[in-house]
Amino acid sequence: MKLHDLTSHARAGHIEELNLISLEGGIYLLEARIDGRSHSLDDGRGHAVHLRSVEHAREVLHEFPELPFHLVHSVVHDEMCGMEADSRDTLRVPMSTRTSH
């Protein structure tokens, strides 16, 4: 979903939550939950938009209304051991889309 579409859904109140998914290598992906389904932010050509940090995500979301927003990390130890990922092994940290000064 392109940023323009994501913004429209946010303003219309369709987004249940936003998740900033932290991946190995300092890459973050943004996903929105709409009607129980995940929609990743993409560049319009089917490629995921890679964000650099939480602050970068906040810059992208600056025009959005305040929404439930989580930083999501998988448990790296399990991934490194080759074990199947389990939703219980995911760390979800509630955050604000606004920068606090």
C-alpha positions in Angstrom: 0.0 0.0 0.0 1.4 3.4 -1.0 1.8 6.1 1.6 -1.0 8.2 0.0 -3.4 5.3 0.4 -2.2 4.6 3.9 -2.7 8.2 4.9 -6.3 8.2 3.4 -7.1 5.1 5.4 -5.7 6.6 8.6 -7.7 9.8 8.2 -10.9 7.8 7.5 -10.3 5.8 10.8 -9.9 2.5 9.0 -6.5 1.6 10.6 -6.7 -0.6 13.7 -2.9 -0.3 14.5 0.5 0.5 13.0 3.4 -1.9 13.5 7.0 -0.9 12.9 8.8 -4.2 12.3 12.5 -4.3 13.2 14.6 -6.5 11.0 18.2 -7.6 11.3 20.6 -5.0 9.8 18.8 -1.9 11.1 15.9 -2.1 8.6 12.4 -1.2 9.7 9.2 -2.0 7.8 5.8 -0.4 8.4 2.6 -2.3 8.4 -1.0 -1.3 9.0 -3.8 -3.5 10.2 -7.0 -2.9 8.4 -10.0 -5.2 8.9 -7.7 -7.7 10.6 -5.3 -7.9 7.7 -1.7 -6.6 7.5 -0.8 -4.2 4.7 2.8 -3.2 4.3 3.9 0.2 3.1 5.3 -0.1 -0.4 6.7 2.2 -3.0 3.9 1.6 -5.5 6.0 -0.9 -7.5 5.6 -3.8 -5.0 8.8 -3.1 -3.1 8.6 -2.6 0.6 9.7 0.8 1.9 12.7 0.4 4.2 12.8 2.9 7.1 16.0 3.7 8.9 14.8 4.2 12.5 11.8 4.9 14.7 12.3 8.6 14.2 12.3 8.1 10.4 8.9 6.3 10.8 7.6 9.2 12.9 8.7 11.6 10.1 6.7 9.5 7.6 3.7 9.4 9.9 3.7 13.1 10.9 0.4 13.8 9.1 -1.4 10.8 10.5 -3.9 11.0 13.4 -2.7 9.4 16.7 -3.1 5.6 16.3 -2.0 2.6 18.3 1.7 2.2 17.2 4.0 -0.7 18.2 7.7 -1.4 17.6 7.8 -5.2 16.9 10.9 -7.3 17.4 11.3 -11.1 16.9 13.3 -13.0 19.4 16.7 -13.2 17.6 17.9 -16.2 19.6 15.1 -18.4 18.3 15.7 -17.2 14.7 19.5 -17.9 15.0 18.8 -21.5 16.3 16.6 -22.2 13.4 13.5 -22.7 15.5 10.1 -21.9 14.1 8.9 -18.4 15.0 6.1 -18.2 17.6 3.9 -15.2 18.2 4.7 -15.5 21.9 8.3 -14.9 21.1 7.6 -11.5 19.6 8.3 -8.3 21.6 5.7 -5.6 20.9 6.5 -2.2 22.5 3.7 0.4 22.5 5.0 3.8 21.2 3.7 7.1 20.1 3.8 8.3 16.5 4.8 11.7 17.9 8.3 12.7 19.0 8.4 13.5 22.6 10.6 16.5 23.5 
